[in-house]
Amino acid sequence: MRRPEVRDAISKLRVRQIQAGGYYDRGYHDSPKAGRVYFMSGWEKRRWADLDADPEVVRYERSPCAIPYEWDGSTHRYVPDVLIHYNDGSTMLEEIKPEKLLTRFHKGQAQLLAKVQAGQAHATAQGWGWRVFSYN
């Protein structure tokens, strides 16, 4: 069991993360451009609101496709966060991740990079743009 001061510090950290649009927020967002969409993080929640406010975005789709990728000797499935359709006819496949997951070493970083590469290859094959979107 953790000491009370450690539990208190973790609680304060979680509150700061949630207030900053952090990872621990989940729920539904009612969108005029996508209908009722589920968000699995504060970053996704914020992104849905930004896409709704962007006049260049016609519509967007949450979890639009499943992409196979190889990792650790077996095939897995990767589902990108959103497919965005713009006024000019272009389409962007996007993964939403906090910048720290992309720039700092962590246990799952190599697998994340395999997913990103698979997402980019799939988007290119479909004639779509690709990006990993992050809020600083």
C-alpha positions in Angstrom: 0.0 0.0 0.0 1.3 3.5 -0.8 2.0 6.0 1.8 -0.7 8.8 2.2 1.7 11.5 0.8 2.3 9.4 -2.3 -1.4 8.8 -2.9 -2.0 12.6 -2.4 0.7 13.5 -4.9 -0.7 11.0 -7.5 -4.2 12.4 -7.0 -3.0 16.0 -7.6 -1.1 14.9 -10.7 -4.3 13.2 -12.1 -6.4 16.3 -11.4 -3.8 18.5 -13.3 -3.8 16.0 -16.2 -7.6 16.0 -16.5 -7.8 19.8 -16.2 -5.2 20.1 -19.0 -7.2 17.8 -21.3 -5.3 14.8 -20.2 -5.6 11.1 -20.9 -8.0 10.1 -18.1 -11.2 11.6 -19.6 -13.7 9.3 -21.4 -17.2 9.8 -22.7 -19.3 11.0 -25.7 -19.2 14.1 -27.8 -22.2 15.2 -29.8 -20.9 16.5 -33.1 -22.7 18.2 -35.9 -20.0 16.7 -38.3 -19.7 13.2 -36.9 -22.8 12.4 -34.8 -22.3 11.0 -31.3 -18.6 10.0 -31.1 -16.9 8.3 -28.2 -13.6 9.8 -26.9 -11.1 7.7 -25.0 -8.9 10.6 -23.8 -9.0 14.3 -23.1 -6.9 14.8 -26.2 -9.6 13.1 -28.4 -12.3 15.1 -26.7 -10.5 18.3 -27.5 -9.7 17.2 -31.1 -13.4 16.4 -31.7 -14.3 20.0 -30.6 -11.6 21.5 -32.8 -12.7 19.5 -35.8 -16.3 20.7 -35.3 -15.1 24.3 -35.1 -12.9 24.0 -38.3 -14.8 25.4 -41.3 -12.5 23.4 -43.6 -13.7 20.0 -42.2 -16.9 18.6 -43.8 -17.1 15.5 -41.6 -15.0 13.0 -39.7 -15.2 9.4 -38.7 -14.0 7.9 -35.4 -12.1 4.6 -35.6 -12.5 4.4 -39.4 -10.6 1.2 -40.2 -8.6 -1.7 -38.9 -5.0 -2.0 -40.2 -3.0 -5.2 -39.8 0.6 -4.8 -38.7 3.4 -7.1 -37.6 4.8 -7.0 -34.1 6.9 -9.4 -32.1 6.4 -12.2 -34.6 2.6 -12.1 -35.0 0.0 -10.0 -36.8 -2.0 -7.5 -34.8 -4.8 -4.9 -35.6 -4.3 -1.2 -35.3 -7.3 1.2 -35.4 -6.4 4.8 -36.1 -8.4 7.5 -34.2 -10.1 9.5 -37.0 -10.5 10.0 -40.7 -11.1 13.6 -41.6 -12.8 14.8 -44.8 -12.1 18.3 -45.9 -13.9 20.9 -48.2 -11.3 20.6 -50.9 -11.9 16.8 -51.3 -8.8 15.7 -49.4 -8.9 13.1 -46.6 -6.6 12.8 -43.6 -6.1 9.7 -41.5 -5.0 10.7 -38.0 -3.7 9.2 -34.8 -4.1 11.4 -31.7 -1.3 10.9 -29.2 0.3 13.1 -26.5 3.6 14.4 -27.6 5.4 12.8 -24.7 4.4 9.3 -25.9 6.1 10.1 -29.2 9.3 11.7 -28.0 10.2 10.0 -24.7 11.3 6.4 -24.5 8.7 4.1 -22.9 8.0 0.4 -22.8 5.5 0.5 -25.7 7.3 2.9 -27.9 8.6 0.4 -30.4 5.1 -1.1 -30.9 3.6 2.4 -31.2 6.1 3.1 -34.0 5.1 -0.1 -35.8 1.5 1.1 -35.6 2.4 4.5 -36.9 4.3 3.0 -39.9 1.3 0.7 -40.7 -1.1 3.7 -40.5 1.1 5.8 -42.8 1.4 3.0 -45.4 -2.3 2.3 -45.3 -3.2 6.0 -45.7 -0.8 6.4 -48.6 -2.3 3.3 -50.3 -5.7 4.8 -50.1 -4.6 8.2 -51.4 -5.1 9.9 -48.0 -2.9 12.1 -46.0 -1.5 10.8 -42.7 -0.4 12.4 -39.5 0.1 11.8 -35.8 -1.7 14.7 -34.2 -0.5 16.0 -30.8 -1.3 19.0 -28.6 1.8 20.4 -26.9 
